[in-house]
Structures are given as structure tokens and as C-alpha cells.
Amino acid sequence: MTDTSWIDATLTSARPQAVGALLRYFRNLDTAEEAYQNACLRALKSWPQNGPPRDPAAWLIMVGRNAAIDEVRRSHKQQALPDDTAISDLDDAEEEIAERLDGSHYRDDILRLLFICCHPDLPATQQIALALRIVSGLSVKQIARAFVVSESAMEQRITRAKAKVANAGVPFETPGAVERSERLAAVAAMIYLIFNEGYSANGETSEIRKPLCEEAIRLARLLLRLFQSEPEIMGLTALLLLQHSRSAARFDSNGELILLEDQDRTLWNEKLINEGQALIDKAMRHRRAGPYQVQAAIAALHSHAKKSEDTDWAQIDLLYGTLEIMQPSPVVTLNRAVAASKVRGPEAALQMIEPLGERLSNYFHYFGVRGAFLMQLGRNDEARVAFDRAIALANTSAEAAHIRMHLDRLIRDSQARQKSRK
């Protein structure tokens, strides 16, 4: 075989299963990761000549395990394992391992691997970094670039995360039904965090952080394969697909943020939209609604609208009301107020968010939304104060530029009124 591009795709696909099984065997993250890397090196040498094995994951597990044992033997100056050609001839051994890797074992290994990465003792940033390194196989350089930090800082972050996991004495036994449910929720939240790390990037960093969104979608699809009848995982996957479908339209050529209502919808990715809408439709048929499903349904309603004015804001308002019950949060109420303003007007929406002022006193979007409502009501002096506060709290230059656009509009309107009085 001369085209070896399939090898990279195969190794990426098999990584979670292989690393998960090696982790179960060696009970050490570093050892499992090193064993997998050694197996990949053997694959790069063997597969172009011999072709792909019947079960790549089983092959990698067998070779990785042998390579790690071989390393232990060498360190103890004992007899080494057979050479590469002997190890590469794995027909009988591979078939035996493949038979042992039944569906439940495969699922447990990957779920355990994902759950270890979102250990409750780890801060969210370490959870994400560890998952991208161990589960996704991104290099430290790639992860550091996505988080806009130095390689050494990211290396330290991952090392600290591994040390915490090692010191926590994480159990490696197969989880029971209750624990599996708890792990699933934690893993879904971690995947959503990875996506948001990429999606919340500004125009200056959106391209270099875009792979985080793509990797989160890949992990969500993997989780969906493990839990094919779980509607919340369908909802999570649909939500990520529908959000990511708008990525090409979210920033202008200068890197400035474009609001949803102003985006060029011809740039939206129809393939991702269709996949996301099909998933949320399937999830809703289970009649077990959850927060991810509700958020995906909201995103689906936006994607249905060919023009901004076609958006079904009344239905979005109702869905946000449902989300408020499931996940009471001032941010959810703030988002609902935006939908309410389209249905019942800015005065009603402003009344909804006024009680949130104290809890969202340091939240950029609260003051941006409040300023917009005040401006729609003609209360321009109050709007200017809100916009000034939003600029002070802006996390990115794109956010600040968006608010300045509203301020410029206020100034133009004020100047126009002054001229009309003369």
C-alpha cells in the first residue's frame, strides 16, 4: 500500500478503546499512553507492508501491552520479547483478544477513560487538557496553541492532572448501573466544556481553537455510539453539530463577531444541520427530555429559519421556560428574555432581567442585553451607561467592538436629533 493516510485515521479512531484497555491492564495513565504510542510506532512500520489488521484496536492493545512488558523486562535486564516481525504476526492472538473485547468491555474501558479525565478533584481546565491529551491524542503543542498558552505551561497542567488522578486512587473496576449513569453525566459535561472552549473564541483565535469544537463533536459521536438509546447524548451531539454549523458565518473578515440575526445563512453547514436536526427529532421521540435536548431544540429552531425574521421566537421562549425549570440559572433567564423581547416587546424583557442585576453584576452579556433593551425603548442615557459597563467587562476585543457598534448608533441617533432641532 502506497497511500498511508488511512493509518492516521485508523489510529485516531482506535485510540480511546486501545488506551482504555491498556489503562485497565496497567492501571497507570503514563504507562498506558506510552504503551499505545509504542504500538502506533509498530503500526507505522508494519501496516504499510502487511495491510490493516482485522481489528486495529485489538492489534494495538496486544502490541502495546507486549511493548510495555518488554520495557519492564529490559529495565530489569531480563530476556526481551520477540522482534518486530514476530510480534507483527498476531493472527491467532489478535483473534483471541478481539473475541474478549465484547461490547460491554469496550464501552466500560472508554467510559472509564473519559471519567478519569473528568475526575472531580481536577479543575475544568485540567479536565479538558487531560481529555484532549489522553483520549484525543492531541499533542501538548496543539493543546497549548488552542488554549493560547505556552507549551511548558500546558505540560505542567497535564502533569499536575495526571498526578492528581494517580494520588486519588481512582478505581479501575467495571462501574455499576448507578455509577455508570453518574459518569455519563460527568463525561457529557466535560465534552460540552471542550466545545465551549473552542466556540467562545474571538475572531483572532477562532481558527486556531476551531479544532476543539471538532474534537468535542468527535467525542460526542463516540459517546453516542456507546449509548445509542440515550436521548440526552443524542441531544448533546445535536447541540454541538447545530452550533458548529454556523462557524463560517460567526465572524467577518476583520474578526468582528456577527450576531445570529445578521449572519449570512447561506454559509451555514447544511450537512451538520441535517445531522443535528435528525438527532434531536430522534431524541424527542423518547419522551425523556433533558437540558441538552432542550438547548438542541432551540438551536434547531434557529437553523430552520431561512431568514432571521422567520425565527419561531414564541416556541424558543417556551423552550427557554422549560430550560429554566430544568436548570434554573440567571443566564438561562437572560437568554429567555432575548426571545421574550421578540414576542412581548423590550419592556417585558427588561422587567424579566431587572432582578438579575446583582447576580450578573460582572457578566458582560447582561449589560449588553440590558443596553439593547433600553435603546429599543428610547432610554438612551441609561443604555449608554449599560453599554459602557459591558465594554469594561468584555472578555475579548470582539465583544467590546460589538458594544461599541451600539454606542456609535446611539451617538449617530443623538446627533441626528440635535440637527433636526436646529
C-alpha positions in Angstrom: 0.0 0.0 0.0 1.4 3.4 -1.0 -1.4 5.6 0.4 -0.9 5.5 4.2 -3.3 8.3 5.1 -5.8 5.7 6.3 -3.3 4.8 9.1 -3.7 8.1 10.9 -7.5 7.9 10.7 -7.4 4.3 12.0 -5.1 5.1 14.9 -7.2 8.1 15.9 -10.4 6.1 15.8 -8.9 3.2 17.8 -7.2 5.3 20.4 -9.9 5.6 23.1 -10.6 1.8 23.0 -6.9 0.9 23.0 -5.8 3.3 25.6 -8.8 2.4 27.8 -7.9 -1.3 27.7 -4.2 -0.6 28.3 -5.2 1.6 31.3 -7.3 -1.2 32.7 -4.4 -3.6 32.3 -1.6 -1.3 33.7 -3.6 1.0 35.9 -1.3 3.9 35.2 -2.0 6.7 32.7 1.6 7.3 31.7 2.2 3.6 31.1 -0.9 3.1 29.1 -0.2 6.2 27.0 3.4 5.1 26.4 2.3 1.6 25.5 -0.1 2.9 23.0 2.5 5.2 21.4 4.9 2.3 21.1 2.1 0.3 19.4 1.5 3.1 17.0 5.2 3.2 16.0 5.0 -0.6 15.3 1.8 0.0 13.3 3.5 2.7 11.2 6.2 0.2 10.4 4.1 -2.9 9.9 0.7 -1.9 8.4 2.0 -0.3 5.2 3.6 -3.6 4.3 1.1 -6.1 5.7 -2.1 -4.1 5.4 -4.5 -3.3 8.2 -5.3 -6.0 10.8 -8.8 -7.4 11.1 -9.3 -5.5 14.4 -6.9 -2.5 14.7 -7.8 -1.8 18.3 -7.1 -5.4 19.3 -3.8 -5.3 17.4 -2.8 -2.1 19.2 -3.8 -3.4 22.6 -1.8 -6.6 22.1 1.3 -4.9 20.7 1.1 -2.1 23.2 0.8 -4.5 26.1 3.8 -6.6 24.9 5.9 -3.5 24.3 5.3 -2.3 27.8 6.1 -5.7 29.3 9.2 -5.8 27.1 10.2 -2.4 28.5 9.8 -3.7 32.1 11.9 -6.7 31.2 14.6 -4.6 29.6 14.8 -2.4 32.7 15.3 -5.5 34.8 17.9 -6.9 32.3 15.7 -9.9 31.6 15.1 -11.6 28.3 13.4 -9.4 25.8 10.3 -10.2 23.8 10.5 -11.4 20.1 11.5 -8.8 17.5 9.0 -6.8 15.4 8.4 -9.3 12.7 7.4 -12.0 15.3 5.2 -9.6 17.2 3.6 -8.4 14.0 2.4 -11.9 13.2 -0.6 -11.7 15.5 -3.3 -13.7 13.7 -4.2 -16.1 16.5 -3.5 -13.8 19.4 -5.4 -10.9 17.7 -8.4 -13.1 17.1 -8.4 -14.2 20.7 -8.2 -10.6 22.0 -10.9 -9.5 19.6 -13.3 -12.1 20.9 -12.6 -11.0 24.5 -13.3 -7.3 23.6 -17.1 -7.6 23.7 -19.3 -4.6 23.5 -19.7 -4.1 27.3 -15.9 -4.2 27.9 -15.3 -1.8 25.1 -17.9 0.6 26.5 -16.6 0.3 30.1 -13.0 0.9 29.0 -13.8 4.1 27.1 -16.2 5.3 29.7 -13.7 4.7 32.5 -11.0 6.6 30.4 -13.3 9.5 29.9 -14.4 9.6 33.5 -10.9 9.6 34.8 -10.2 12.7 32.7 -13.2 14.5 34.4 -12.2 13.5 38.0 -14.0 15.8 40.4 -10.7 16.8 42.0 -9.5 18.4 38.7 -10.3 21.9 37.7 -12.2 22.2 34.4 -9.2 23.4 32.5 -7.2 20.4 33.6 -10.1 18.0 32.8 -10.2 19.4 29.3 -6.4 19.3 28.8 -6.2 15.8 30.1 -9.0 14.5 27.9 -7.5 16.1 24.8 -4.1 14.6 25.5 -5.2 11.1 26.7 -8.4 10.4 24.9 -8.0 12.5 21.7 -4.2 12.2 21.4 -3.6 15.8 20.6 0.0 16.9 21.2 0.9 19.2 24.1 1.8 21.8 21.4 -1.6 21.5 19.8 -3.4 21.9 23.1 -1.2 24.8 24.2 -1.9 26.5 20.9 -5.7 26.1 21.3 -5.6 27.5 24.8 -3.2 30.2 23.8 -0.6 29.3 26.5 3.0 28.2 26.3 3.9 24.5 25.8 5.6 24.4 29.2 2.6 25.8 31.0 0.3 23.2 29.3 2.8 20.4 30.0 2.7 21.4 33.7 -1.1 21.5 33.6 -1.3 18.0 32.2 1.4 16.7 34.5 -0.5 18.1 37.6 -3.7 16.5 36.4 -2.1 13.1 36.0 -0.5 13.4 39.4 -3.9 14.2 41.0 -5.5 11.2 39.3 -2.7 8.9 40.4 -2.9 10.2 44.0 -6.7 9.9 44.1 -6.6 6.1 43.8 -9.2 6.0 41.0 -10.9 2.5 40.9 -10.5 0.6 37.6 -13.3 -1.9 38.2 -16.3 -2.0 35.8 -18.8 0.6 37.0 -22.3 -0.5 38.1 -25.5 0.9 36.7 -25.8 3.9 39.1 -22.2 4.9 38.8 -22.4 4.5 35.0 -25.2 7.0 34.9 -23.2 9.4 37.1 -20.2 9.0 34.9 -22.2 9.6 31.8 -23.4 13.0 33.0 -19.9 14.0 34.0 -18.4 12.9 30.7 -21.1 14.8 28.7 -20.4 17.9 30.7 -16.7 17.6 30.1 -17.3 17.2 26.3 -19.6 20.3 26.4 -16.8 22.2 28.1 -14.3 21.3 25.4 -16.7 22.5 22.7 -17.3 25.8 24.6 -13.6 26.4 24.8 -13.5 26.4 21.1 -16.8 28.1 20.4 -16.2 31.0 22.8 -13.0 32.0 21.0 -12.9 35.5 19.4 -12.2 36.3 15.8 -8.5 36.5 16.5 -8.3 33.0 17.9 -11.4 31.3 16.4 -9.4 29.4 13.7 -6.7 28.0 16.0 -9.4 27.0 18.5 -11.8 25.5 16.0 -10.3 22.0 16.4 -11.6 22.0 19.9 -15.1 22.2 18.6 -14.4 19.4 16.1 -12.8 17.2 18.7 -15.8 17.7 21.1 -18.1 16.6 18.3 -15.9 13.5 17.6 -16.1 12.6 21.3 -19.8 13.2 21.5 -20.3 10.9 18.5 -18.1 8.3 20.2 -20.2 8.6 23.4 -23.4 8.2 21.3 -22.1 5.0 19.8 -21.6 3.7 23.3 -25.1 4.8 24.4 -27.2 4.7 21.3 -30.5 4.8 23.1 -29.7 7.7 25.5 -31.7 10.8 24.4 -29.5 13.3 26.3 -26.4 12.1 24.5 -28.4 12.5 21.2 -29.3 16.0 22.4 -25.7 16.9 23.3 -24.4 15.7 19.9 -27.2 17.5 18.1 -26.5 20.7 20.0 -22.8 20.7 19.2 -23.5 20.0 15.5 -26.1 22.7 15.2 -23.9 25.3 17.0 -20.8 24.4 14.9 -22.8 24.5 11.7 -22.7 28.4 12.0 -19.0 28.7 12.5 -18.2 30.0 9.0 -20.7 32.9 9.4 -19.9 34.0 13.0 -17.1 36.4 12.3 -16.5 39.0 9.5 -13.2 39.4 7.6 -11.9 41.7 10.4 -12.6 39.1 13.0 -15.6 41.0 14.4 -18.4 39.0 15.9 -21.6 38.8 13.8 -24.8 38.3 15.7 -27.0 35.4 14.8 -29.7 37.6 13.3 -27.1 39.3 11.0 -25.3 36.2 9.8 -25.2 35.1 6.2 -27.2 31.9 6.5 -26.0 30.6 3.1 -22.7 30.0 4.9 -24.2 27.6 7.4 -23.2 24.0 7.0 -26.3 22.1 5.8 -24.8 18.7 6.3 -24.2 19.4 10.0 -27.7 21.0 10.4 -29.4 18.0 8.8 -27.5 15.6 11.1 -28.3 17.7 14.2 -31.9 18.1 13.3 -32.3 14.3 12.7 -30.7 13.5 16.1 -32.9 15.9 18.1 -36.0 14.6 16.3 -35.0 11.1 17.3 -34.2 12.1 20.9 -37.6 13.8 21.4 -39.4 10.6 20.4 -38.0 9.0 23.6 -40.1 11.5 25.6 -37.4 11.8 28.2 -36.5 15.5 27.8 -33.3 16.9 29.3 -31.3 20.1 29.2 -29.1 19.2 26.2 -32.2 18.2 24.2 -34.0 21.5 25.0 -30.9 23.5 24.0 -30.6 21.5 20.8 -34.3 22.1 20.1 -33.7 25.8 20.4 -30.7 25.6 18.1 -32.7 23.6 15.6 -35.4 26.2 15.5 -32.8 28.8 14.6 -31.4 26.6 11.9 -34.9 26.0 10.4 -35.3 29.7 9.8 -34.0 30.7 6.3 -34.2 34.4 7.4 -33.9 35.9 10.8 -37.5 37.2 10.7 -38.7 33.7 10.1 -37.5 32.5 13.5 -40.2 31.0 15.7 -39.4 33.1 18.8 -42.6 32.1 20.6 -41.5 28.5 20.6 -38.0 29.4 21.6 -39.4 31.4 24.5 -41.4 28.4 25.6 -38.3 26.1 25.4 -36.2 28.5 27.5 -39.1 28.4 30.0 -38.7 24.7 30.1 -34.9 25.0 30.5 -35.5 27.4 33.4 -37.4 24.7 35.2 -34.8 22.0 34.5 -31.7 24.2 35.1 -32.6 27.4 37.0 -30.0 29.9 36.2 -29.8 33.7 35.7 -28.0 33.1 32.4 -30.9 31.0 31.1 -33.4 33.7 32.2 -31.2 36.3 30.4 -31.4 34.2 27.2 -35.1 33.7 27.6 -35.5 37.5 27.9 -34.0 37.9 24.4 -36.6 35.6 23.0 -39.3 37.3 25.1 -38.4 40.7 23.7 -39.2 39.4 20.2 -42.6 38.1 21.3 -43.7 40.5 24.0 -41.5 43.6 23.4 -38.4 45.1 25.2 -40.4 46.4 28.2 -41.5 42.9 29.2 -38.0 41.6 28.6 -36.4 44.4 30.7 -38.7 43.5 33.6 -37.5 39.9 33.3 -33.8 40.7 33.7 -34.0 43.6 36.3 -34.0 41.1 39.2 -30.8 39.5 37.8 -28.7 42.7 38.2 -27.0 41.7 41.4 -26.2 38.1 40.4 -24.9 39.1 37.0 -23.1 42.3 38.1 -19.9 41.1 36.5 -21.4 39.5 33.4 -20.7 41.2 30.1 -23.7 39.8 28.3 -26.1 41.1 30.9 -25.2 44.7 30.4 -25.1 44.3 26.6 -28.6 42.8 26.6 -29.9 45.4 29.1 -28.4 48.2 27.0 -30.1 46.9 23.9 -33.5 46.7 25.5 -33.1 50.3 26.9 -32.0 51.5 23.5 -35.1 50.0 21.9 -37.3 51.8 24.5 -35.6 55.1 23.7 -33.9 55.3 27.1 -30.6 56.2 25.5 -28.8 57.7 28.5 -29.4 54.6 30.6 -28.5 52.4 27.6 -25.1 54.3 27.3 -24.3 53.5 30.9 -25.1 49.8 30.4 -23.0 49.7 27.3 -20.1 51.4 29.0 -20.3 48.7 31.7 -20.4 46.0 29.1 -17.2 47.3 27.5 -15.5 47.3 30.8 -16.4 43.7 31.4 -15.7 42.5 27.8 -13.5 39.4 27.7 -12.4 39.9 24.1 -11.9 42.7 21.6 -14.7 41.2 19.5 -17.2 41.6 22.4 -16.0 45.2 23.0 -16.3 46.1 19.3 -19.8 44.7 19.2 -20.9 47.0 22.1 -19.1 50.0 20.6 -21.2 49.4 17.5 -24.3 50.0 19.6 -22.7 53.1 21.2 -21.9 54.5 17.8 -25.5 54.0 16.8 -26.6 55.9 19.9 -24.3 58.8 19.1 -25.5 59.0 15.5 -29.1 59.0 16.6 -28.4 61.7 19.2 -26.6 63.8 16.6 -29.4 63.4 14.1 -32.0 64.5 16.8 -29.8 67.6 17.5 -29.7 68.6 13.9 -33.4 68.2 13.5 -34.0 70.6 16.4 -31.9 73.4 14.7 
